[in-house]
């Protein structure tokens, strides 16, 4: 995130997104700490870019005055089952969802447990400034995201000794297919960003 002070605002926008509600500039400024409101308009478009790249949500103007915005789903993920808890945990979980789903997509729609472990450890090193640690991220992947059906965890066929892999779960397949019925390959505009991140 651009600034720790935006954490509460991002969580607020994610809840608005899930409820399919529009948001005004006044509402967004109201959520910010008092000492940060004055500078917020200067950082607004950077926030928009972060929402787009980080969560697959585009913030667009509804009217010409530019005071009302809608949150347009690019990935069509609802983040259902994730938006509970404190603001930092919500953002951490969604960052992990986008990170892992992107990796699976880039790797050919599945990734071995060993490969994902190594990539999460590397991501953990890069993300220490965000207070993300491997154990917490891995627990979220293997428990929360599997339980909420964002990921599927299964034994690799014919592996001996047994090895395991992660695939997209039923939820992202169903939610991303709502746009046009063709699944994750429907998003070439985000593929370059995902590939660049990897």
Secondary structure, DSSP 8 states (H G I E B T S, - for coil): ---GGGHHHHHHHHHHHHHT--EEHHHHHHHS-GGGHHHHHHHHHHHHHHHHHHHSEEEEESSTTS-EEEEEESS----TTT--S-HHHHHHHHHHHHHHHHHHHHTTS-EEHHHHHHHHHHHHHHTGGGT--HHHHHHIIIIIIHHTTSEEEEE-TT-SS--EEEEE-HHHHHHHTTTTSSGGGG-HHHHHHHHHH-
